[in-house]
Each structure stands twice: as C-alpha cells, then as structure tokens.
C-alpha cells in the first residue's frame, strides 16, 4: 500500500466505496462537510467522527495514507489556528499582550477550526482515494448540466477540475524526486529563515519547468486526439446508480438528521 497519498490521489484497491457511483460519493461528501461546519458541541462532533472513521475503514486505504493527506496542510492549519487563538475576543482572558490575547472563546474556536479542517481534509481524501479523476469529472458534469442552458462552459470546467486533481499527486511525486536528486548531490535543506528560502530555489525552478513541460505535452496530446473546446462530446464511461448508492445516501441523511436532533436538544 502506498502511504504517500495526498488529496487528489486515487488508490486502486477493492472496497465497497470504490464501486459506488461517483455522484453519490460527491453528494455525500458535500453533505458531510456541511454537517462538520454546523457542529457546535462534543456529541455531534463525535458522531460525525465515528461516521467518517467507518468510511475510512470501508475504503481499505491505510491510516498512514490519510495522515499524509493531513500533513500536507499542516502548516495551513497551524497558521489559521494561531490567528484564531491570538486575535479572538470574548470570555475569560488567560493572557494578553497588545492586540493579542488568549481567551476562552479563542480556545474553543481554535478547537472547532482544527476539527473542521481535519474532518474536511479526511472526507475529501476518502472521496478522491476511492474515485478516479475521470469519474469525478463525469459526476461534476452531470450535476452542472442545468447550467448549460445559461451557456456556461460546463465541459471545460469539469475537464479542468479533473486535470487539476490528477496533477496534485504528479507534482508531489516530482517534488520528492527532485528533492532526492538534490540531496544526493550534497544539498542541505535543514537551514531556517532566508537561507531556507534560498535553498528552495533549486527545487522550485526545476519543478516549475517540469510542470510547464507536462502541461505543454498534455495540450499537444489533447490536440492530437482531436479535442475541441465546446464541441459536442460523447463518453465511453457511463454512470450507473445502484441500490448501494441509495443506501449510502440514506446513511448520510440519517447521520445529518441525528446531528440536527442532538444539536436541537442541546
């Protein structure tokens, strides 16, 4: 099992979630993320965490792979939490220095931010780990079909999303390859501050060059295959909604109703 799985990577294993219709997975993920942002007490947070844990186990993807997905956004989470912690007001003040202060409300809001960040990343990772980029593109195109009446470029937008999701793991693998090559040549990336930023240049420049080369090759391949933006297209792959998809939707609706009831009682 590959443990270096980031958001956007597909893991080709056999599981119940892999065989679900991408429309049901996309819709359940969206509903679940909305539920996570509506959490305001411990009980509902635990309910959603247990539901997500069940989905992660059903995906047959290793826990180390999910940790890799969280670690990729670790600094974003830390910076966001620190801003919320130090610049929130309300409640008892534990410490203050100028415009910064640590208060009860700041601590509570920081916990909620960490929870929502982690839950959203894990839910999105479950979705992308069990669904190929092409399947997500087909599902997104199906949901956005009504916008075609407004002359919106739905097919181009879906293709752009699919390519973006596929490029995330490719760029990650390319970054680690360049990093290993630079280290083998004696480069040291353990410095801090401005020195560390200067040390990143030997990584960023070849990564950008490689990205542009891949984009150029992809554009050439699409033109060679006769791709014309906006032209009517057919698809070899067909979406097939089954009873298992209906069951998955019922489960997420039941979890949502349970969360609403618990929060209303609370």
C-alpha angles and dihedrals in degrees: 000000000000110000095189096082117148131183104291097032120123118216111205102215132126116261141132092257093053090061096050121106110266090230092061092046093048092048095045091048091052093049091046093051090050089051090052092054090050094055113119104159141044098252096056090044091055092047092054092043091054091048091051091046089055091052091048091052092047091053092063090221115139119254089235088062092055090049089056088056092053094043090058089064097035097111092047090053093047094049093046092048093048092052090050093045098048101037103040122105132201136078128032116348113227097174137359138181118171110306092351124087139159110223138168092256090048092054093047093047090048091055090050091050093051090048094049094045094050095043093048093049093047093047091049090047091053088052097049095039091057099036129059120230090247092054091050089049092052092048092048091048090051093052093047096048094107089061090065088078087064089053093249115161094243097159093051092047093050091048090050091052092049093050091047092053091049093049094055097073091035092056091044092053091045091051093052091046092053091044091053091047092051093047091050087056091055101265117154119211098174097098125108139220120011091347090061091051091052090049090057093063094080086056101041098047097055089039091056092045091050091048093052091047091051091048091050092049091048092051091049091049092050092050091048089054092053100254112170118182112238095012118131109267137190127207130223091205117074128199114236120192112205137181090264089061091052089049091052091051091050090052094053090045090052091050090049092050091048091051091049092048094048092048092047092051091045 
